[in-house]
Amino acid sequence: MINASIQKITYLALLLAIGVVISYGEAVLLPLAFIAPGVKLGLANTIGLIVLYYFGLKEYVSIGFLRVLLTALFTGFGLNFFIALAGWALSTIVVIIFYYCKRLSIFGLSMASAVMHGVGQIIMVAILYQTIYIINYLPILFFTGIASGLLIAFIAREVVSRVRLTTTLNEYEK
């Protein structure tokens, strides 16, 4: 049992590290501001879906929060941190609700998460900058969220269907 716990922690640590590197790389090396200001693919969210599938909700929430926090260590704890945290929080709440309802596929979860991430960010920007007019940006984030959610789900589905972490993963307590 101790070896299984160590193995689980090791896998989660590796997935967290991969998520932070992807998130940082996307922020620094792959800005998509030419599409619309603030739009990113959210490739690190693929790691979140993989964690959700293999390990469960508790680990999904923990790894997601730690990824936002650790990425902020590299990119700074300015207003962007609070905007990212708000997006993560709202999208995570929605994923938890839909996960318990068991009504959505990995594609539905990913698209709902991506769209609500954008909504959470808009709410935080409206609070921080004390303007309601930022809501006009929601349609852009809605459509880019749908597109990125589909891409993230496709990648996550392919990883989950092709990669078997270990046969003992089913023995972990969820």
Backbone torsions as a table, in degrees:
resi	resn	phi	psi	omega
1	MET	NA	-36.6	179.9
2	ILE	-67.4	-40.1	177.5
3	ASN	-62.1	-38.3	178.2
4	ALA	-65.6	-39.2	178.2
5	SER	-65.8	-42.3	178.0
6	ILE	-64.3	-40.4	179.1
7	GLN	-64.0	-41.7	179.3
8	LYS	-63.5	-46.6	179.3
9	ILE	-62.3	-39.1	179.1
10	THR	-63.6	-46.6	178.0
11	TYR	-60.6	-45.3	-179.8
12	LEU	-63.5	-40.2	178.3
13	ALA	-64.1	-41.5	178.0
14	LEU	-65.5	-43.4	178.2
15	LEU	-64.1	-38.8	176.4
16	LEU	-62.1	-46.4	-179.9
17	ALA	-61.0	-43.4	178.0
18	ILE	-62.1	-43.2	178.9
19	GLY	-61.6	-41.2	179.3
20	VAL	-66.4	-43.4	179.7
21	VAL	-63.2	-44.5	178.5
22	ILE	-62.3	-45.7	-178.6
23	SER	-62.3	-45.2	178.6
24	TYR	-64.9	-45.4	179.7
25	GLY	-61.1	-39.4	179.2
26	GLU	-67.1	-37.7	-179.4
27	ALA	-70.3	-37.6	-173.7
28	VAL	-94.8	-44.0	-171.2
29	LEU	-97.4	-22.5	-173.3
30	LEU	-129.2	55.5	177.9
31	PRO	-71.6	134.5	-179.8
32	LEU	-106.3	35.0	-177.7
33	ALA	-65.4	-16.7	177.4
34	PHE	-70.1	-21.8	175.4
35	ILE	-77.7	-55.2	177.0
36	ALA	-166.5	144.1	-179.0
37	PRO	-56.8	132.4	176.4
38	GLY	85.4	-3.9	-177.8
39	VAL	-82.5	130.6	173.7
40	LYS	-132.3	158.0	177.6
41	LEU	-69.1	-33.8	-178.0
42	GLY	77.3	35.7	-176.5
43	LEU	-58.9	-28.5	179.4
44	ALA	-66.0	-20.1	177.8
45	ASN	-68.4	-16.7	173.2
46	THR	-59.5	-40.9	179.1
47	ILE	-61.7	-41.1	178.6
48	GLY	-59.4	-44.5	179.2
49	LEU	-65.6	-37.0	177.9
50	ILE	-65.0	-43.8	177.7
51	VAL	-62.4	-42.9	178.6
52	LEU	-59.7	-43.6	-177.7
53	TYR	-68.2	-46.4	-174.3
54	TYR	-82.3	-32.9	-169.4
55	PHE	-118.3	-30.5	178.9
56	GLY	115.2	-177.7	-172.9
57	LEU	-67.7	-43.4	-176.8
58	LYS	-58.5	-45.7	-179.7
59	GLU	-70.3	-35.7	176.9
60	TYR	-58.6	-47.9	-179.8
61	VAL	-66.0	-45.1	-178.2
62	SER	-62.7	-48.4	-178.2
63	ILE	-66.3	-39.5	178.2
64	GLY	-61.7	-47.4	179.4
65	PHE	-63.4	-45.9	180.0
66	LEU	-63.4	-35.0	177.9
67	ARG	-64.1	-43.9	177.5
68	VAL	-62.8	-44.1	-178.8
69	LEU	-65.3	-48.2	-178.4
70	LEU	-69.1	-35.0	176.0
71	THR	-63.8	-36.5	178.0
72	ALA	-65.2	-28.3	175.7
73	LEU	-60.9	-33.4	-178.5
74	PHE	-89.5	-31.9	-175.6
75	THR	-102.5	-13.6	178.2
76	GLY	110.8	150.6	-178.4
77	PHE	-99.9	38.5	178.0
78	GLY	-78.4	-155.2	179.8
79	LEU	-62.7	-30.1	179.1
80	ASN	-59.9	-33.0	177.8
81	PHE	-62.9	-45.6	-179.5
82	PHE	-67.6	-35.8	177.3
83	ILE	-66.1	-45.1	178.4
84	ALA	-64.3	-40.9	-179.7
85	LEU	-64.1	-40.6	178.5
86	ALA	-65.2	-42.1	177.3
87	GLY	-62.8	-44.0	178.5
88	TRP	-62.2	-45.5	-175.9
89	ALA	-61.6	-48.7	-178.1
90	LEU	-66.7	-42.7	179.9
91	SER	-66.1	-34.5	179.0
92	THR	-68.4	-40.9	177.2
93	ILE	-59.8	-43.9	-179.9
94	VAL	-65.4	-42.1	178.4
95	VAL	-62.8	-41.7	178.9
96	ILE	-60.9	-45.6	-179.9
97	ILE	-61.3	-49.8	-178.8
98	PHE	-68.7	-31.9	178.9
99	TYR	-64.5	-42.7	177.9
100	TYR	-69.5	-31.3	177.9
101	CYS	-73.4	-21.7	179.8
102	LYS	54.2	40.0	-177.8
103	ARG	-105.8	-16.5	-173.7
104	LEU	-115.4	145.8	173.7
105	SER	-77.2	-179.3	177.0
106	ILE	-61.1	-30.7	178.2
107	PHE	-69.6	-44.3	178.4
108	GLY	-63.8	-44.1	177.7
109	LEU	-60.0	-44.2	-177.6
110	SER	-66.4	-44.0	179.5
111	MET	-66.8	-43.2	178.0
112	ALA	-61.7	-42.2	179.3
113	SER	-62.7	-46.0	-178.2
114	ALA	-63.9	-44.1	179.8
115	VAL	-65.2	-45.2	-178.6
116	MET	-70.1	-27.0	173.5
117	HIS	-60.7	-45.3	177.2
118	GLY	-63.4	-40.1	178.2
119	VAL	-63.6	-44.3	177.5
120	GLY	-60.2	-40.2	178.2
121	GLN	-66.0	-41.5	179.2
122	ILE	-62.8	-42.2	178.4
123	ILE	-60.8	-44.8	-179.6
124	MET	-66.5	-40.0	177.5
125	VAL	-63.3	-41.0	178.7
126	ALA	-62.1	-37.6	178.5
127	ILE	-71.3	-47.9	-176.0
128	LEU	-65.7	-41.1	-177.0
129	TYR	-98.2	1.8	176.7
130	GLN	50.8	51.0	176.9
131	THR	-141.5	137.2	178.8
132	ILE	-91.0	-14.7	-175.1
133	TYR	-66.9	-16.4	178.2
134	ILE	-64.1	-18.7	178.8
135	ILE	-61.7	-24.1	176.8
136	ASN	-62.3	-15.9	-179.4
137	TYR	-84.6	-10.3	-177.9
138	LEU	-57.6	-42.3	179.6
139	PRO	-59.3	-37.9	178.2
140	ILE	-64.5	-46.1	-179.9
141	LEU	-68.6	-29.2	177.1
142	PHE	-63.5	-51.1	-177.1
143	PHE	-70.4	-39.0	177.0
144	THR	-69.8	-31.3	176.4
145	GLY	-66.3	-41.1	177.1
146	ILE	-61.8	-47.3	-178.1
147	ALA	-64.3	-47.2	-179.1
148	SER	-68.9	-35.0	177.6
149	GLY	-61.7	-40.0	177.0
150	LEU	-64.6	-44.0	179.8
151	LEU	-63.2	-46.0	-180.0
152	ILE	-61.6	-43.7	-179.9
153	ALA	-64.6	-39.9	178.9
154	PHE	-61.9	-46.5	179.3
155	ILE	-62.6	-47.2	-178.7
156	ALA	-62.4	-42.0	179.5
157	ARG	-62.3	-41.4	179.5
158	GLU	-65.5	-42.1	179.0
159	VAL	-63.7	-47.5	-177.5
160	VAL	-64.2	-37.0	-178.8
161	SER	-77.1	-21.2	-175.9
162	ARG	-105.6	-21.9	-174.8
163	VAL	-111.1	125.5	173.2
164	ARG	-109.3	112.8	-177.7
165	LEU	-62.3	-49.1	177.6
166	THR	-173.1	160.9	178.3
167	THR	-77.2	-17.3	-178.0
168	THR	-86.6	-0.5	179.6
169	LEU	-61.2	-31.4	-179.9
170	ASN	-68.1	-18.1	-179.4
171	GLU	-80.6	-15.0	-179.4
172	TYR	-65.9	146.9	174.4
173	GLU	-79.0	130.7	179.4
174	LYS	-95.0	NA	NA
